[in-house]
Amino acid sequence: MRLKLYYLLIAVLGLVTFAGCNDDDENPAPRPNAPEAVLNAFNAKYPDATDVKWETKGAYYVADFKTTASLVEIDAWYKADGTWAMTESDYGKDLFMVPTAINQAFNASQYATWTIDDISYYEYPDATKSFYLIEVEKVGQTDMQLYFKPDGTSIKNVADNGVDITPDTVI
């Protein structure tokens, strides 16, 4: 029995020793799967991006990241040729992180007493298409999506259909 414990102890020490021998200097992290044009455009637009993770969604390359100047989570969408298509900034449930005009517009709406589920800002190359989306819920009611222009003007209020917004979504 003691011999088995001895061998088990040696095996555990061996695993711990080898686990600590990581060769990070010789094996750098793999490059993102995005084309060079996309990476160059992203780095030019977001030079202070941190914790960048890439994925593809349909025909788009999407960078999920934060910046050193902001606490919000950001997704930037690019076409394969490096053309920026859209950026989504996720503010969570914090109405105080959005511009005053959006805060005031929400508080003046019929949904001001509802619970905020999520707030996002969708920014497009054509600034006239940019908008804030506030998702709200209330027990016994259908969840709602409230769309606002950056100046606080209400665009529309619709039942939450659960569909994600992409650069191709028509508002």
ChimeraX commands (.cxc) that place a marker at each C-alpha (Angstrom):
marker #1 position 0.00,0.00,0.00 radius 0.5
marker #1 position 2.82,2.40,0.87 radius 0.5
marker #1 position 4.47,1.62,-2.44 radius 0.5
marker #1 position 1.30,2.64,-4.33 radius 0.5
marker #1 position 1.11,5.92,-2.39 radius 0.5
marker #1 position 4.79,6.55,-3.13 radius 0.5
marker #1 position 4.24,6.05,-6.88 radius 0.5
marker #1 position 1.12,8.21,-6.80 radius 0.5
marker #1 position 3.06,10.99,-5.06 radius 0.5
marker #1 position 5.83,10.82,-7.66 radius 0.5
marker #1 position 3.27,10.92,-10.48 radius 0.5
marker #1 position 1.55,13.99,-9.02 radius 0.5
marker #1 position 4.86,15.80,-8.48 radius 0.5
marker #1 position 5.87,14.95,-12.05 radius 0.5
marker #1 position 2.64,16.39,-13.45 radius 0.5
marker #1 position 3.00,19.56,-11.41 radius 0.5
marker #1 position 6.60,19.97,-12.53 radius 0.5
marker #1 position 5.82,19.50,-16.21 radius 0.5
marker #1 position 2.75,21.73,-16.06 radius 0.5
marker #1 position 4.99,24.57,-14.86 radius 0.5
marker #1 position 7.32,24.19,-17.86 radius 0.5
marker #1 position 5.38,26.26,-20.37 radius 0.5
marker #1 position 7.17,27.38,-23.53 radius 0.5
marker #1 position 5.16,30.56,-24.17 radius 0.5
marker #1 position 8.20,32.42,-25.53 radius 0.5
marker #1 position 8.69,29.90,-28.32 radius 0.5
marker #1 position 4.98,29.35,-29.07 radius 0.5
marker #1 position 3.21,32.71,-29.33 radius 0.5
marker #1 position -0.59,32.88,-29.31 radius 0.5
marker #1 position -2.13,32.05,-32.68 radius 0.5
marker #1 position -3.02,34.96,-34.96 radius 0.5
marker #1 position -6.67,35.89,-35.28 radius 0.5
marker #1 position -8.52,34.29,-38.16 radius 0.5
marker #1 position -9.32,37.71,-39.66 radius 0.5
marker #1 position -7.67,38.84,-42.92 radius 0.5
marker #1 position -4.78,41.32,-42.77 radius 0.5
marker #1 position -6.99,44.13,-44.16 radius 0.5
marker #1 position -9.46,43.61,-41.31 radius 0.5
marker #1 position -6.73,43.55,-38.67 radius 0.5
marker #1 position -5.14,46.73,-40.06 radius 0.5
marker #1 position -8.48,48.58,-40.16 radius 0.5
marker #1 position -9.35,47.41,-36.64 radius 0.5
marker #1 position -5.97,48.43,-35.20 radius 0.5
marker #1 position -6.24,51.86,-36.84 radius 0.5
marker #1 position -9.76,52.48,-35.44 radius 0.5
marker #1 position -9.17,50.95,-31.99 radius 0.5
marker #1 position -5.47,51.32,-31.11 radius 0.5
marker #1 position -6.21,50.99,-27.37 radius 0.5
marker #1 position -8.21,47.74,-27.66 radius 0.5
marker #1 position -7.50,45.08,-25.04 radius 0.5
marker #1 position -8.49,41.44,-24.67 radius 0.5
marker #1 position -9.43,41.17,-28.37 radius 0.5
marker #1 position -11.18,37.98,-29.45 radius 0.5
marker #1 position -12.17,37.37,-33.08 radius 0.5
marker #1 position -15.04,35.38,-34.53 radius 0.5
marker #1 position -16.98,35.27,-37.77 radius 0.5
marker #1 position -20.69,35.97,-37.99 radius 0.5
marker #1 position -22.02,35.40,-41.47 radius 0.5
marker #1 position -19.85,37.39,-43.88 radius 0.5
marker #1 position -18.43,39.57,-41.09 radius 0.5
marker #1 position -15.35,39.41,-38.89 radius 0.5
marker #1 position -16.26,40.54,-35.37 radius 0.5
marker #1 position -13.77,41.72,-32.77 radius 0.5
marker #1 position -14.99,41.45,-29.16 radius 0.5
marker #1 position -12.89,43.70,-26.91 radius 0.5
marker #1 position -12.62,46.46,-24.35 radius 0.5
marker #1 position -10.58,49.64,-24.51 radius 0.5
marker #1 position -8.35,51.23,-21.93 radius 0.5
marker #1 position -10.65,54.28,-21.89 radius 0.5
marker #1 position -13.94,52.43,-21.42 radius 0.5
marker #1 position -15.45,49.76,-19.20 radius 0.5
marker #1 position -18.08,48.70,-21.73 radius 0.5
marker #1 position -17.87,45.57,-23.88 radius 0.5
marker #1 position -17.52,46.36,-27.57 radius 0.5
marker #1 position -18.07,44.35,-30.76 radius 0.5
marker #1 position -16.70,45.84,-33.98 radius 0.5
marker #1 position -17.93,44.32,-37.25 radius 0.5
marker #1 position -15.82,44.35,-40.44 radius 0.5
marker #1 position -16.22,43.12,-43.99 radius 0.5
marker #1 position -13.46,40.89,-45.39 radius 0.5
marker #1 position -11.92,43.83,-47.28 radius 0.5
marker #1 position -11.40,45.73,-44.00 radius 0.5
marker #1 position -14.43,48.00,-44.32 radius 0.5
marker #1 position -15.85,48.86,-40.90 radius 0.5
marker #1 position -19.56,47.98,-40.87 radius 0.5
marker #1 position -20.80,48.56,-37.32 radius 0.5
marker #1 position -19.81,48.78,-33.67 radius 0.5
marker #1 position -21.98,47.65,-30.78 radius 0.5
marker #1 position -21.17,48.99,-27.32 radius 0.5
marker #1 position -22.87,47.11,-24.49 radius 0.5
marker #1 position -23.62,49.26,-21.44 radius 0.5
marker #1 position -25.29,46.49,-19.48 radius 0.5
marker #1 position -28.12,47.86,-17.34 radius 0.5
marker #1 position -26.46,51.13,-16.34 radius 0.5
marker #1 position -28.51,54.06,-17.63 radius 0.5
marker #1 position -25.97,56.48,-16.14 radius 0.5
marker #1 position -23.29,55.36,-18.62 radius 0.5
marker #1 position -25.23,56.66,-21.64 radius 0.5
marker #1 position -25.51,60.29,-22.73 radius 0.5
marker #1 position -27.87,62.52,-20.77 radius 0.5
marker #1 position -30.23,62.84,-23.76 radius 0.5
marker #1 position -30.80,59.06,-23.80 radius 0.5
marker #1 position -31.22,58.92,-20.02 radius 0.5
marker #1 position -33.77,61.74,-20.08 radius 0.5
marker #1 position -35.66,60.28,-23.07 radius 0.5
marker #1 position -35.98,56.91,-21.37 radius 0.5
marker #1 position -37.12,58.49,-18.09 radius 0.5
marker #1 position -39.77,60.49,-19.98 radius 0.5
marker #1 position -41.07,57.38,-21.78 radius 0.5
marker #1 position -44.01,55.22,-20.75 radius 0.5
marker #1 position -41.46,52.49,-19.91 radius 0.5
marker #1 position -39.54,54.48,-17.28 radius 0.5
marker #1 position -40.87,52.27,-14.47 radius 0.5
marker #1 position -39.94,49.04,-16.24 radius 0.5
marker #1 position -36.74,47.13,-15.43 radius 0.5
marker #1 position -33.85,47.71,-17.81 radius 0.5
marker #1 position -32.49,44.42,-19.12 radius 0.5
marker #1 position -29.78,45.77,-21.43 radius 0.5
marker #1 position -28.57,48.98,-23.11 radius 0.5
marker #1 position -26.54,49.01,-26.32 radius 0.5
marker #1 position -25.30,51.64,-28.74 radius 0.5
marker #1 position -25.06,50.71,-32.41 radius 0.5
marker #1 position -22.72,52.96,-34.35 radius 0.5
marker #1 position -22.55,52.89,-38.16 radius 0.5
marker #1 position -20.29,54.58,-40.72 radius 0.5
marker #1 position -23.35,56.64,-41.70 radius 0.5
marker #1 position -23.94,58.37,-38.35 radius 0.5
marker #1 position -27.59,59.04,-39.21 radius 0.5
marker #1 position -28.20,55.28,-38.83 radius 0.5
marker #1 position -26.65,55.04,-35.34 radius 0.5
marker #1 position -28.99,54.38,-32.41 radius 0.5
marker #1 position -29.34,53.32,-28.78 radius 0.5
marker #1 position -31.39,50.25,-27.91 radius 0.5
marker #1 position -32.81,49.87,-24.41 radius 0.5
marker #1 position -34.37,46.49,-23.68 radius 0.5
marker #1 position -36.90,46.55,-20.85 radius 0.5
marker #1 position -39.07,44.03,-19.04 radius 0.5
marker #1 position -41.95,44.01,-16.59 radius 0.5
marker #1 position -43.63,41.05,-14.94 radius 0.5
marker #1 position -46.79,40.11,-16.82 radius 0.5
marker #1 position -45.86,42.22,-19.87 radius 0.5
marker #1 position -44.16,41.47,-23.18 radius 0.5
marker #1 position -40.47,42.48,-23.13 radius 0.5
marker #1 position -39.90,45.64,-25.18 radius 0.5
marker #1 position -37.12,47.17,-27.25 radius 0.5
marker #1 position -36.88,50.97,-27.21 radius 0.5
marker #1 position -34.90,52.60,-30.03 radius 0.5
marker #1 position -33.49,56.13,-29.66 radius 0.5
marker #1 position -31.41,58.39,-31.89 radius 0.5
marker #1 position -28.24,59.68,-30.16 radius 0.5
marker #1 position -30.00,63.01,-29.52 radius 0.5
marker #1 position -32.70,61.21,-27.48 radius 0.5
marker #1 position -35.43,61.23,-30.13 radius 0.5
marker #1 position -37.53,58.08,-29.94 radius 0.5
marker #1 position -37.38,56.01,-33.13 radius 0.5
marker #1 position -39.75,53.21,-32.18 radius 0.5
marker #1 position -40.83,50.83,-29.41 radius 0.5
marker #1 position -41.40,47.20,-30.40 radius 0.5
marker #1 position -41.89,43.84,-28.74 radius 0.5
marker #1 position -38.55,42.09,-28.18 radius 0.5
marker #1 position -38.28,39.42,-30.87 radius 0.5
marker #1 position -34.94,38.06,-29.63 radius 0.5
marker #1 position -33.21,38.62,-32.98 radius 0.5
marker #1 position -29.64,39.93,-32.83 radius 0.5
marker #1 position -28.79,43.16,-34.63 radius 0.5
marker #1 position -26.17,42.95,-37.39 radius 0.5
marker #1 position -24.89,45.55,-39.86 radius 0.5
marker #1 position -27.61,44.36,-42.25 radius 0.5
marker #1 position -30.50,44.89,-39.80 radius 0.5
marker #1 position -32.93,47.55,-41.00 radius 0.5
marker #1 position -34.30,49.71,-38.18 radius 0.5
marker link #1:1,2 radius 0.2
marker link #1:2,3 radius 0.2
marker link #1:3,4 radius 0.2
marker link #1:4,5 radius 0.2
marker link #1:5,6 radius 0.2
marker link #1:6,7 radius 0.2
marker link #1:7,8 radius 0.2
marker link #1:8,9 radius 0.2
marker link #1:9,10 radius 0.2
marker link #1:10,11 radius 0.2
marker link #1:11,12 radius 0.2
marker link #1:12,13 radius 0.2
marker link #1:13,14 radius 0.2
marker link #1:14,15 radius 0.2
marker link #1:15,16 radius 0.2
marker link #1:16,17 radius 0.2
marker link #1:17,18 radius 0.2
marker link #1:18,19 radius 0.2
marker link #1:19,20 radius 0.2
marker link #1:20,21 radius 0.2
marker link #1:21,22 radius 0.2
marker link #1:22,23 radius 0.2
marker link #1:23,24 radius 0.2
marker link #1:24,25 radius 0.2
marker link #1:25,26 radius 0.2
marker link #1:26,27 radius 0.2
marker link #1:27,28 radius 0.2
marker link #1:28,29 radius 0.2
marker link #1:29,30 radius 0.2
marker link #1:30,31 radius 0.2
marker link #1:31,32 radius 0.2
marker link #1:32,33 radius 0.2
marker link #1:33,34 radius 0.2
marker link #1:34,35 radius 0.2
marker link #1:35,36 radius 0.2
marker link #1:36,37 radius 0.2
marker link #1:37,38 radius 0.2
marker link #1:38,39 radius 0.2
marker link #1:39,40 radius 0.2
marker link #1:40,41 radius 0.2
marker link #1:41,42 radius 0.2
marker link #1:42,43 radius 0.2
marker link #1:43,44 radius 0.2
marker link #1:44,45 radius 0.2
marker link #1:45,46 radius 0.2
marker link #1:46,47 radius 0.2
marker link #1:47,48 radius 0.2
marker link #1:48,49 radius 0.2
marker link #1:49,50 radius 0.2
marker link #1:50,51 radius 0.2
marker link #1:51,52 radius 0.2
marker link #1:52,53 radius 0.2
marker link #1:53,54 radius 0.2
marker link #1:54,55 radius 0.2
marker link #1:55,56 radius 0.2
marker link #1:56,57 radius 0.2
marker link #1:57,58 radius 0.2
marker link #1:58,59 radius 0.2
marker link #1:59,60 radius 0.2
marker link #1:60,61 radius 0.2
marker link #1:61,62 radius 0.2
marker link #1:62,63 radius 0.2
marker link #1:63,64 radius 0.2
marker link #1:64,65 radius 0.2
marker link #1:65,66 radius 0.2
marker link #1:66,67 radius 0.2
marker link #1:67,68 radius 0.2
marker link #1:68,69 radius 0.2
marker link #1:69,70 radius 0.2
marker link #1:70,71 radius 0.2
marker link #1:71,72 radius 0.2
marker link #1:72,73 radius 0.2
marker link #1:73,74 radius 0.2
marker link #1:74,75 radius 0.2
marker link #1:75,76 radius 0.2
marker link #1:76,77 radius 0.2
marker link #1:77,78 radius 0.2
marker link #1:78,79 radius 0.2
marker link #1:79,80 radius 0.2
marker link #1:80,81 radius 0.2
marker link #1:81,82 radius 0.2
marker link #1:82,83 radius 0.2
marker link #1:83,84 radius 0.2
marker link #1:84,85 radius 0.2
marker link #1:85,86 radius 0.2
marker link #1:86,87 radius 0.2
marker link #1:87,88 radius 0.2
marker link #1:88,89 radius 0.2
marker link #1:89,90 radius 0.2
marker link #1:90,91 radius 0.2
marker link #1:91,92 radius 0.2
marker link #1:92,93 radius 0.2
marker link #1:93,94 radius 0.2
marker link #1:94,95 radius 0.2
marker link #1:95,96 radius 0.2
marker link #1:96,97 radius 0.2
marker link #1:97,98 radius 0.2
marker link #1:98,99 radius 0.2
marker link #1:99,100 radius 0.2
marker link #1:100,101 radius 0.2
marker link #1:101,102 radius 0.2
marker link #1:102,103 radius 0.2
marker link #1:103,104 radius 0.2
marker link #1:104,105 radius 0.2
marker link #1:105,106 radius 0.2
marker link #1:106,107 radius 0.2
marker link #1:107,108 radius 0.2
marker link #1:108,109 radius 0.2
marker link #1:109,110 radius 0.2
marker link #1:110,111 radius 0.2
marker link #1:111,112 radius 0.2
marker link #1:112,113 radius 0.2
marker link #1:113,114 radius 0.2
marker link #1:114,115 radius 0.2
marker link #1:115,116 radius 0.2
marker link #1:116,117 radius 0.2
marker link #1:117,118 radius 0.2
marker link #1:118,119 radius 0.2
marker link #1:119,120 radius 0.2
marker link #1:120,121 radius 0.2
marker link #1:121,122 radius 0.2
marker link #1:122,123 radius 0.2
marker link #1:123,124 radius 0.2
marker link #1:124,125 radius 0.2
marker link #1:125,126 radius 0.2
marker link #1:126,127 radius 0.2
marker link #1:127,128 radius 0.2
marker link #1:128,129 radius 0.2
marker link #1:129,130 radius 0.2
marker link #1:130,131 radius 0.2
marker link #1:131,132 radius 0.2
marker link #1:132,133 radius 0.2
marker link #1:133,134 radius 0.2
marker link #1:134,135 radius 0.2
marker link #1:135,136 radius 0.2
marker link #1:136,137 radius 0.2
marker link #1:137,138 radius 0.2
marker link #1:138,139 radius 0.2
marker link #1:139,140 radius 0.2
marker link #1:140,141 radius 0.2
marker link #1:141,142 radius 0.2
marker link #1:142,143 radius 0.2
marker link #1:143,144 radius 0.2
marker link #1:144,145 radius 0.2
marker link #1:145,146 radius 0.2
marker link #1:146,147 radius 0.2
marker link #1:147,148 radius 0.2
marker link #1:148,149 radius 0.2
marker link #1:149,150 radius 0.2
marker link #1:150,151 radius 0.2
marker link #1:151,152 radius 0.2
marker link #1:152,153 radius 0.2
marker link #1:153,154 radius 0.2
marker link #1:154,155 radius 0.2
marker link #1:155,156 radius 0.2
marker link #1:156,157 radius 0.2
marker link #1:157,158 radius 0.2
marker link #1:158,159 radius 0.2
marker link #1:159,160 radius 0.2
marker link #1:160,161 radius 0.2
marker link #1:161,162 radius 0.2
marker link #1:162,163 radius 0.2
marker link #1:163,164 radius 0.2
marker link #1:164,165 radius 0.2
marker link #1:165,166 radius 0.2
marker link #1:166,167 radius 0.2
marker link #1:167,168 radius 0.2
marker link #1:168,169 radius 0.2
marker link #1:169,170 radius 0.2
marker link #1:170,171 radius 0.2
view
